[in-house]
Amino acid sequence: MYKAQYKAKSAYEVWTNIGTYSSESEAMNVAMKKKNSGALMVRVVDKNGSVVYSG
């Protein structure tokens, strides 16, 4: 399980969930789409809470 999350306007706001995905690549694709549509920051977190991707 992987969670895609984003911060819209400020680095100081809480992470907002985009969704939960069964594969890392699916979560990465959704996170990158959110980043390309204007999100300030995105990240993908695995089931253990470790950050797999941050951008």
Order of alpha helices (4+ residues) and beta strands (2+ residues): beta-beta-alpha-beta-beta
